[in-house]
Amino acid sequence: PCQCKLKRIRNTYTRHDNDDNSVTALGLHERIHLIIGTETYQTVSGTIINFMSYIHDDQKLVDTVESFEDGTVLFMHNEIEGFLYKGIDSTCALTKLHLAKFSQVINGHIHAHQIKGNILITGSLEQCNFGESGSDVHYYHIDFSSKPSIKKFPNTISPKYFRLKYSDVKNLSSKIFDDLYARGYVRIYCDNEEEKLLALEIVNDVSNV
């Protein structure tokens, strides 16, 4: 039941509609605490952890980061200057220098996994489109309740996006291609109309199984 409910929430969240494309839907689940704005907690071991949701305004973003105590932990969801975002270096007003005062920064938002100094970009939990085909997707178990523990686990459950050339597909066994088709989404790139027609035959054979 839990997995089904989360799947329904995700389907709402990922629709391309401004009314539905909101993280507030995640708050419907009884085991998810949704943070909108900022919150700060202290663990039993004394570690102070700050949480900051996405801030669009650059000055407000910098001011909010500077308001947190030095030496604490920050979980955030924003661009950071100097980190790859959509394949290019971000030019956001928030820099590594602003974040140097934290013992650890855990950041989402940026889909490419990256580590620089005290900043960990966790990357995307799953491939979201064909542009992320072949990318490493994973999730983290992060625990600061006693001794800090950050563990990375591969995501082997979510569907994947596969980009294939017809010249490669035509040599694959039907079993291998069927397996790819069952695991996610397949896009076949063709050099001409003849290859396109032959590729359609392959896809139709799979979809009719």
C-alpha positions in Angstrom: 0.0 0.0 0.0 2.8 2.4 0.8 4.5 1.9 -2.5 1.2 2.3 -4.4 0.4 5.5 -2.6 3.9 6.9 -3.3 3.4 6.0 -7.0 0.2 7.9 -7.1 1.8 10.9 -5.5 4.7 10.8 -8.0 2.3 10.6 -10.9 0.6 13.8 -9.7 4.0 15.5 -9.1 5.4 14.8 -12.5 2.5 16.0 -14.7 3.4 18.9 -16.9 0.8 21.1 -15.4 1.5 24.1 -13.1 -1.4 23.2 -10.8 -0.2 19.7 -10.2 3.6 20.0 -10.5 4.1 20.8 -6.8 6.0 19.0 -4.1 3.1 19.7 -1.7 1.6 16.4 -3.0 4.4 14.5 -1.2 3.2 15.9 2.1 0.1 13.7 1.7 2.2 10.7 2.8 2.2 10.0 6.6 5.9 9.3 6.6 7.1 12.3 4.7 7.7 15.6 6.5 7.6 18.3 3.9 9.7 21.5 4.5 8.7 24.7 2.8 10.9 27.5 3.9 13.6 26.8 6.6 13.7 24.6 9.6 16.5 23.8 12.1 16.9 20.7 14.3 19.4 19.5 16.8 20.2 15.7 17.0 20.7 13.8 20.3 24.4 14.0 19.6 24.3 17.8 19.4 24.6 18.1 15.6 22.6 21.1 14.3 21.0 20.5 11.0 19.4 23.2 8.8 16.9 22.6 6.1 16.2 25.1 3.3 13.7 24.7 0.5 14.2 26.2 -3.0 14.6 30.0 -3.0 14.3 31.8 -6.4 15.5 35.2 -5.4 19.3 35.4 -5.4 19.7 37.9 -2.6 17.2 36.1 -0.4 19.0 32.9 -1.0 22.4 34.3 0.0 20.9 36.1 3.1 19.2 32.9 4.2 22.4 30.9 3.9 24.3 33.5 5.9 21.7 33.4 8.7 22.6 29.9 9.6 25.3 29.1 12.3 28.8 28.3 11.3 29.8 24.6 11.7 26.3 23.2 11.2 24.9 20.9 8.5 22.8 22.3 5.6 20.3 20.4 3.5 19.2 22.6 0.5 17.7 22.5 -3.0 19.3 25.2 -5.2 21.9 25.9 -7.8 25.4 26.6 -6.7 28.0 28.6 -8.7 30.6 26.4 -10.2 28.6 23.2 -10.3 27.4 21.6 -13.5 23.7 22.3 -14.1 22.1 21.0 -17.2 25.6 20.4 -18.7 27.0 23.9 -18.0 28.6 25.6 -15.1 26.0 27.4 -13.0 26.4 31.2 -12.5 24.1 31.4 -9.5 24.8 34.1 -6.9 25.3 31.4 -4.2 29.0 30.3 -4.2 31.1 27.7 -2.6 32.5 30.5 -0.4 29.1 31.1 1.1 28.8 27.4 1.9 32.3 27.0 3.3 31.2 27.7 6.9 29.1 24.5 7.1 30.6 21.2 8.2 28.5 19.5 5.4 26.2 20.6 2.7 23.8 18.2 1.1 22.2 19.6 -2.0 19.5 18.4 -4.4 18.0 20.2 -7.5 21.1 19.5 -9.7 20.6 16.2 -11.4 24.3 15.4 -11.9 26.0 13.8 -8.9 29.0 15.9 -7.8 31.3 16.3 -4.8 33.5 19.4 -4.1 34.9 19.9 -0.6 32.1 19.9 1.9 29.4 20.0 -0.7 27.6 16.9 -1.9 25.3 17.1 -4.8 23.2 14.0 -4.5 22.0 13.9 -8.1 18.7 12.6 -9.4 17.0 9.7 -7.8 16.0 8.5 -11.3 16.5 9.2 -14.9 13.9 11.8 -15.9 14.2 11.9 -19.7 16.3 10.7 -22.7 18.8 13.4 -22.0 19.8 11.5 -18.8 20.1 8.2 -20.6 23.1 6.3 -19.2 23.4 8.5 -16.1 24.2 7.0 -12.7 21.0 7.2 -10.6 21.0 6.4 -6.9 19.7 7.4 -3.5 21.4 8.2 -0.2 20.8 7.1 3.4 22.1 10.0 5.5 22.2 9.8 9.2 23.5 12.5 11.6 21.8 11.2 14.7 25.2 10.1 16.2 28.3 9.7 14.1 27.7 11.2 10.6 26.9 8.5 8.1 26.4 9.0 4.3 25.7 5.9 2.3 25.0 5.7 -1.4 22.8 3.0 -3.0 22.1 2.4 -6.7 18.5 2.8 -7.8 17.7 -0.5 -9.5 13.9 -0.1 -9.4 12.9 3.0 -11.4 12.5 2.8 -15.2 15.5 3.8 -17.3 15.8 5.7 -20.6 17.7 3.9 -23.4 19.0 5.7 -26.5 20.1 3.2 -29.2 21.3 3.4 -32.8 19.5 1.2 -35.3 22.8 -0.2 -36.4 23.2 -1.5 -32.8 19.6 -2.6 -32.3 19.5 -4.8 -35.4 22.2 -7.0 -34.0 20.6 -7.4 -30.5 18.8 -10.6 -29.7 15.0 -10.3 -29.3 15.4 -11.3 -25.7 17.9 -8.5 -24.9 15.8 -5.9 -26.6 12.6 -7.2 -24.9 14.4 -6.8 -21.6 15.4 -3.2 -22.3 11.8 -2.4 -23.4 10.4 -3.9 -20.2 12.8 -2.0 -18.0 12.0 1.5 -19.3 11.8 3.7 -22.4 13.6 3.0 -25.6 14.4 5.5 -28.4 16.0 4.3 -31.6 18.0 6.7 -33.8 17.9 6.1 -37.5 20.1 7.5 -40.3 17.4 7.2 -43.1 13.8 6.3 -43.8 14.6 2.6 -44.5 16.1 2.2 -41.1 13.2 4.0 -39.6 10.7 1.5 -41.1 12.8 -1.5 -40.0 13.1 0.0 -36.5 9.3 0.3 -36.3 9.0 -3.4 -37.2 11.2 -4.2 -34.2 9.2 -2.0 -31.9 5.9 -3.4 -33.1 7.1 -6.9 -32.6 8.0 -6.1 -29.0 4.8 -4.2 -28.2 2.7 -7.1 -29.5 4.4 -9.7 -27.2 
